[in-house]
Amino acid sequence: MAVEAFEKNTLPVAFITNNASRGPGVVAEMLQNIGIAACPEDVLTSAQAAIDLAAEYLQPGDTVYVLGTDSFKDLARNAGYTVAVSADEKPRAVFHGHNPETGWAELSEAAMSIRNGARYFASNLDSTLPTERGLCVGNGSMVAAIVNATGVHPVSAGKPEAAMFNVAAQRLGVSAPLAIGDRLNTDIAGGVAADMATLHVMTGVSRHWDLLRAIPCERPTYLGLNLSDLFASPSKLLPGSQGDFHAEWRENDIELSGGTPTATSMEALRTVAGIAWEREAWTGKLLTRGEHAKRVILDWE
């Protein structure tokens, strides 16, 4: 679905990622390998965003310590900084991005640098990293070790901060961007923080129940099944009654009823979200009445 969607798309696109372990060229190549036409200039990584963010505080020639892969270190050098190998070099900043090889020694050098006065910049604060085997330790969990050791919290450049989204929009030269993603607390929250319209697709971490329980700053404008919904009428993707479903409050619970034999689980989801999001946070149960309502929620995860 993703490939077909991008083949039909005629609008400018930027791919933004919180994974700081790969350079833009590598990310673009990965996209090309799955059939999506992309070049390095189309990619914005959280490592790039961190380098951009630090420019306000650093001068070319300053020494920095990079907790990250060689590509992150190359970005720092290309920005005019000297990359330190030890806290003894008195770096003025610490950049922290995901690197599966990061261990105690590297974390300790970073912690000592920060205690000596270095500013602390994190590419992102994702606590987990999705892999084919499941959720692994993310950069945010490694950052937590530094915070615990120093008492200093980093400035985060990646999603869900607005900076990456604003930089991407500026690169594209667009005034009404749409942020698309499948993770509420990064993709959607970042788009909301940047005052952008957002589309959530059901292809990743955040699923049906996550959406219904979402807090206001993580609620998308539109709810789509996958990227093919980019070409659907926007009004059909908005939360609200669809597919002849009806949702109403039963004290703190919501009852879903109605529907048709061809009604879909996404139509039911949008129907329930339409009233669940009337409240700051919905914590009740979902009740169902009728065969169609019972059928469609079997698809929910």
C-alpha positions as CSV (number, residue, x, y, z in Angstrom):
1,M,0.0,0.0,0.0
2,A,2.8,2.4,0.9
3,V,4.5,2.1,-2.5
4,E,1.3,2.5,-4.5
5,A,0.4,5.6,-2.4
6,F,3.7,7.3,-3.1
7,E,3.5,6.4,-6.8
8,K,0.2,8.2,-7.0
9,N,1.3,11.2,-4.9
10,T,2.2,14.4,-6.6
11,L,2.9,16.6,-3.5
12,P,6.3,17.2,-2.0
13,V,7.2,14.8,0.8
14,A,9.7,14.7,3.6
15,F,10.5,11.5,5.6
16,I,11.4,12.3,9.2
17,T,12.7,9.6,11.5
18,N,13.7,9.5,15.2
19,N,16.3,6.8,14.4
20,A,19.6,8.7,14.7
21,S,21.8,5.6,13.9
22,R,21.5,6.0,10.2
23,G,22.4,8.9,7.9
24,P,20.0,10.4,5.4
25,G,21.6,8.6,2.5
26,V,21.1,5.2,4.2
27,V,17.5,6.0,5.0
28,A,16.9,7.1,1.4
29,E,18.4,3.9,0.1
30,M,16.2,1.8,2.4
31,L,13.2,3.6,1.1
32,Q,14.4,3.0,-2.5
33,N,14.8,-0.7,-1.8
34,I,11.1,-1.0,-1.0
35,G,10.1,0.9,-4.1
36,I,9.7,4.4,-2.7
37,A,11.5,7.1,-4.7
38,A,13.5,9.1,-2.2
39,C,16.8,10.9,-2.1
40,P,18.9,12.0,0.9
41,E,17.5,15.5,0.6
42,D,14.0,14.1,1.3
43,V,15.1,12.7,4.7
44,L,15.4,14.5,8.0
45,T,16.8,12.4,10.9
46,S,16.7,13.3,14.6
47,A,20.5,13.5,14.5
48,Q,20.3,16.2,11.9
49,A,17.6,18.0,14.0
50,A,19.9,17.8,17.1
51,I,22.8,19.4,15.2
52,D,20.6,22.2,13.9
53,L,19.1,22.8,17.4
54,A,22.6,23.0,19.0
55,A,23.7,25.7,16.5
56,E,22.1,28.3,18.7
57,Y,24.5,27.5,21.5
58,L,27.7,26.4,19.7
59,Q,30.3,28.0,17.4
60,P,32.2,26.3,14.6
61,G,35.3,24.8,16.0
62,D,33.7,23.9,19.4
63,T,34.5,20.4,20.8
64,V,31.5,18.0,21.2
65,Y,31.1,14.5,22.5
66,V,28.8,12.3,20.4
67,L,27.1,9.2,21.8
68,G,26.0,7.7,18.6
69,T,27.0,6.1,15.3
70,D,29.7,7.2,12.9
71,S,27.0,8.9,10.8
72,F,26.1,11.2,13.7
73,K,29.7,12.0,14.3
74,D,30.1,12.8,10.6
75,L,27.1,15.2,10.9
76,A,28.8,17.0,13.8
77,R,32.1,17.3,11.9
78,N,30.3,18.6,8.8
79,A,28.7,21.2,11.0
80,G,32.2,22.4,11.9
81,Y,32.6,20.8,15.3
82,T,35.5,18.8,16.7
83,V,34.4,15.4,18.0
84,A,35.9,14.4,21.3
85,V,36.7,10.9,22.4
86,S,37.0,11.8,26.1
87,A,35.4,14.1,28.7
88,D,39.0,15.2,29.4
89,E,38.8,17.3,26.2
90,K,36.1,19.5,27.9
91,P,33.4,19.2,25.2
92,R,30.9,22.1,25.2
93,A,28.0,19.8,24.2
94,V,27.0,16.1,24.3
95,F,24.9,14.7,21.4
96,H,23.1,11.5,22.3
97,G,21.6,9.3,19.6
98,H,20.9,5.6,19.3
99,N,23.8,3.3,18.8
100,P,23.5,-0.4,19.5
101,E,27.1,-0.4,20.5
102,T,26.8,2.2,23.2
103,G,28.0,0.8,26.6
104,W,29.0,1.8,30.1
105,A,32.3,3.5,29.0
106,E,30.6,5.8,26.5
107,L,27.7,6.6,28.9
108,S,30.2,7.5,31.6
109,E,32.3,9.8,29.3
110,A,29.0,11.6,28.4
111,A,27.9,11.9,32.0
112,M,31.3,13.3,33.1
113,S,31.2,15.8,30.2
114,I,27.7,17.0,31.3
115,R,28.7,17.3,34.9
116,N,31.6,19.4,33.7
117,G,29.2,21.8,32.1
118,A,28.5,20.5,28.6
119,R,25.0,21.1,27.2
120,Y,23.1,17.9,26.6
121,F,21.2,17.3,23.4
122,A,19.2,14.1,22.6
123,S,18.2,13.1,19.2
124,N,14.9,11.6,20.7
125,L,13.4,10.3,23.8
126,D,11.7,7.1,22.5
127,S,11.8,4.6,25.4
128,T,11.5,1.6,23.0
129,L,12.8,0.8,19.5
130,P,10.6,-1.4,17.3
131,T,12.4,-4.3,15.7
132,E,11.4,-7.5,13.9
133,R,11.8,-9.4,17.2
134,G,9.8,-6.9,19.2
135,L,10.3,-3.7,21.2
136,C,14.0,-3.2,22.2
137,V,15.6,-0.6,24.4
138,G,15.3,2.8,22.8
139,N,17.4,6.0,23.0
140,G,15.2,7.5,25.7
141,S,16.0,4.6,28.0
142,M,19.7,5.2,27.5
143,V,19.1,8.9,28.1
144,A,17.4,8.0,31.4
145,A,20.7,6.5,32.6
146,I,22.5,9.8,31.9
147,V,19.8,11.8,33.6
148,N,19.9,9.5,36.6
149,A,23.7,9.9,36.8
150,T,23.8,13.7,36.3
151,G,20.4,15.1,37.2
152,V,20.5,16.9,33.9
153,H,17.7,16.5,31.4
154,P,18.5,16.9,27.7
155,V,17.0,19.2,25.1
156,S,15.3,16.7,22.7
157,A,15.3,17.4,19.0
158,G,13.3,14.5,17.7
159,K,9.6,13.7,17.7
160,P,7.4,14.6,19.5
161,E,9.1,18.0,19.6
162,A,7.8,20.4,17.0
163,A,11.2,21.3,15.7
164,M,11.6,18.4,13.2
165,F,8.2,19.0,11.8
166,N,8.7,22.7,11.3
167,V,12.1,22.2,9.7
168,A,10.6,19.6,7.3
169,A,7.8,22.0,6.4
170,Q,10.3,24.8,5.7
171,R,12.4,22.5,3.5
172,L,9.3,21.7,1.5
173,G,8.2,25.3,1.3
174,V,4.6,24.3,2.2
175,S,2.1,26.3,4.3
176,A,-0.5,23.5,5.0
177,P,1.5,20.3,5.7
178,L,0.0,17.0,6.8
179,A,1.9,15.0,9.3
180,I,1.4,11.2,8.9
181,G,2.5,8.5,11.2
182,D,1.5,5.3,13.1
183,R,2.8,6.2,16.6
184,L,0.7,8.5,18.7
185,N,3.3,9.7,21.3
186,T,5.8,10.7,18.6
187,D,4.4,11.1,15.1
188,I,1.0,12.5,16.0
189,A,2.0,14.4,19.1
190,G,4.8,16.1,17.1
191,G,2.4,17.1,14.4
192,V,0.0,18.5,17.0
193,A,2.8,20.4,18.7
194,A,3.7,21.9,15.4
195,D,0.0,22.9,14.8
196,M,-0.3,20.7,11.8
197,A,-3.1,18.5,10.6
198,T,-2.3,14.9,11.3
199,L,-3.2,11.5,9.8
200,H,-2.8,8.3,11.9
201,V,-2.5,5.0,10.0
202,M,-2.9,1.6,11.5
203,T,0.4,0.1,10.4
204,G,2.5,0.3,13.5
205,V,2.7,0.7,17.2
206,S,-0.5,2.6,18.1
207,R,-3.7,0.6,17.5
208,H,-7.5,1.0,18.0
209,W,-7.6,1.0,21.7
210,D,-4.6,3.4,22.0
211,L,-6.5,5.8,19.8
212,L,-9.6,5.8,21.8
213,R,-7.7,6.3,25.1
214,A,-5.4,9.0,23.6
215,I,-4.9,12.2,25.5
216,P,-5.8,15.4,23.6
217,C,-2.2,16.2,22.5
218,E,-1.9,12.8,20.9
219,R,-5.2,12.8,19.0
220,P,-4.9,12.9,15.2
221,T,-7.1,15.0,12.9
222,Y,-7.8,12.1,10.6
223,L,-8.0,8.3,11.1
224,G,-6.8,6.1,8.2
225,L,-6.3,2.4,7.7
226,N,-3.1,2.8,5.7
227,L,-1.5,5.2,3.2
228,S,-4.1,4.5,0.5
229,D,-6.4,6.7,2.6
230,L,-4.3,9.7,1.5
231,F,-6.6,9.7,-1.5
232,A,-9.9,9.4,0.4
233,S,-12.1,12.3,1.0
234,P,-10.8,14.0,4.1
235,S,-14.3,14.3,5.6
236,K,-14.6,10.4,5.6
237,L,-11.5,10.2,7.8
238,L,-12.7,12.6,10.5
239,P,-13.9,11.2,13.8
240,G,-17.7,10.9,13.8
241,S,-20.6,8.6,13.0
242,Q,-20.0,6.5,9.9
243,G,-21.2,3.2,8.4
244,D,-24.6,3.6,10.1
245,F,-23.0,3.1,13.4
246,H,-24.2,5.0,16.5
247,A,-22.3,5.7,19.7
248,E,-23.6,7.2,22.9
249,W,-22.6,7.6,26.5
250,R,-23.7,5.1,29.1
251,E,-22.3,7.0,32.1
252,N,-18.6,6.6,31.7
253,D,-19.0,3.8,29.1
254,I,-19.7,4.0,25.4
255,E,-22.2,1.9,23.6
256,L,-21.7,1.1,19.9
257,S,-24.7,0.0,17.9
258,G,-26.1,-0.1,14.4
259,G,-23.9,-0.6,11.4
260,T,-24.5,-2.5,8.1
261,P,-23.2,-5.8,6.7
262,T,-20.5,-3.9,4.8
263,A,-19.5,-1.5,7.6
264,T,-15.9,-1.6,8.5
265,S,-13.9,-1.6,11.7
266,M,-12.4,1.8,10.8
267,E,-15.9,3.3,10.4
268,A,-16.7,1.9,13.9
269,L,-13.5,3.3,15.3
270,R,-14.2,6.8,13.9
271,T,-17.7,6.6,15.3
272,V,-16.5,5.8,18.8
273,A,-13.7,8.3,18.7
274,G,-16.1,11.0,17.8
275,I,-17.6,10.9,21.3
276,A,-14.7,9.4,23.3
277,W,-12.6,12.4,22.4
278,E,-15.3,14.8,23.9
279,R,-13.6,14.1,27.2
280,E,-10.1,14.8,28.4
281,A,-9.5,11.1,28.8
282,W,-11.9,8.2,28.3
283,T,-11.3,5.3,30.7
284,G,-14.6,3.5,30.5
285,K,-15.7,0.3,28.7
286,L,-17.0,-0.2,25.2
287,L,-20.4,-1.8,25.1
288,T,-21.7,-3.3,21.8
289,R,-25.3,-3.9,20.7
290,G,-26.2,-5.7,17.5
291,E,-24.3,-8.2,15.3
292,H,-22.5,-5.6,13.2
293,A,-21.0,-3.7,16.2
294,K,-19.9,-7.0,17.7
295,R,-18.4,-8.1,14.4
296,V,-16.2,-5.1,13.6
297,I,-14.5,-4.8,17.0
298,L,-13.1,-8.3,16.7
299,D,-10.6,-6.6,14.4
300,W,-9.5,-4.2,17.0
301,E,-6.2,-4.7,18.8
